[in-house]
Amino acid sequence: MDKMEYLGKMENKNYIMEMHEMEIINHYGVIPQLKYMQTEMFEFVEAVLDAQHYLKQEGILLSNNLIEHIEEEYADITMMLEQIKLYYELDDNNIRKIKEDKIDRQLKRIDEEKKR
């Protein structure tokens, strides 16, 4: 499979996933999904905190189970965020620009802190 064929298949998979995400949020509604997203975000934070606790105690690499747990919770919250993005028709390019601006601003703060 060449690169263009691969990219075409990936675009199709992304499109199908977006359609499914829209179906989910349209079925349950935005408010129930926002409430569910709170639960998913809490579970993600718990998974990361568990991993940090393990790292502090053991000081060694994380087990595959802990990594997989973080990945699963990350997938859950990104799926919820994607539903909200699609529901409100948020612009990917605008989101990327906002993120870039925020990263630049934070890096400037870090540089300033290092100078102190």
Summary of the structure (lengths in Angstrom):
residues: 116
radius of gyration: 18.6
end to end distance: 54.0
largest distance: 54.0
contacts: 272
relative contact order: 0.10
helix: 89%
strand: 0%
